[in-house]
Amino acid sequence: MEGEGRAKTAENVGQYLKKGASVLVEGRLTQDRWEKDGKKFSRIKVVAESVQFLSRPNAAGDAAGTNAGVAQPGPSGDQEPPF
């Protein structure tokens, strides 16, 4: 039954989330590692436990409210994570 809830969440996200919309995602990170042709690869994935829509995109496809919920570099010049 738990998988059914996640499937419904995924359907809603796929149907209603548009580029530029702000969302709050709670979950966990997982890392996949593998080797192919002697090269090592890895990737980090977010496994979402819950997704909350914070804004609706306007007709132009931009999120309502500028920079709402966008991470900014800290005072030490830290950069955003590459994902």
N, C-alpha and C positions, 0 to 999 in steps of 0.2 A: 504494500500500500504506500510506503514511503516513496518508492520510485514513481508512482503515479502522480504525486504532488510535484515532484521535480520535473516530470514531463510536462505538466500543465504550466509550471513556471516558465519552462523553456519555450513553450508555445506562445505564451503571452509576451515574453521578451521578443521573440521573433516577429510577432505580429505588430506590436505597438511601439517598440523602441526604434527610434530614427536617429540617424547620424546627427550629432550635436546635442542630443538630449542628455540631461544630467541624471545619473542614477547612483544609488548607494548599493554596493554589493558586499555582502558579508559571506565569508566562506573560508576556505583554506587553500594553501598553495601545495601543489604536488610537483615533483620533478621526475621526468622521464630521462633515462640515459640509455644510449645504445651505441654500438660500434658497427660501422659499415665500411668495407674496403680499407680497413686499417685506421680509419679516422673515427675519433670519438665525438659523439654529438650529445646534446642535452637540450631540454626545453622545460620551461616552467609553465604550469597551467594553473588557472584559478578554477577551483571547484566551488561554484556558488551554492550557498545554503539558502540565501534569500536575496531578492532583488527588489529594491524600492525605487519607483519612478519619482524623480524630484522636480522635473519640469517637462513641459510639452514643447516640441519644436514648433516654431511659427511656420507660416506658409513658405518662407524662403528656405526652410530647413535648418535655421539657426536655433539654438536653445534659447528659451525665454530667460532673459537676464544674462548679462555678459559676465563671463568668468565665474559663474556660480558653481562652487564646488570644484574648481580647477586647482590642482596643486601647484604652488609657486615655489621656486627655489628659496631655501632658507637663507638667513643672514650670512652663513659661511660659504654661500655660493653653490650649495649642493644642487645637483641636477635631479630631475624627475627620473624614476626607474624607466628602463627601456621597454616598457610594455603598456 
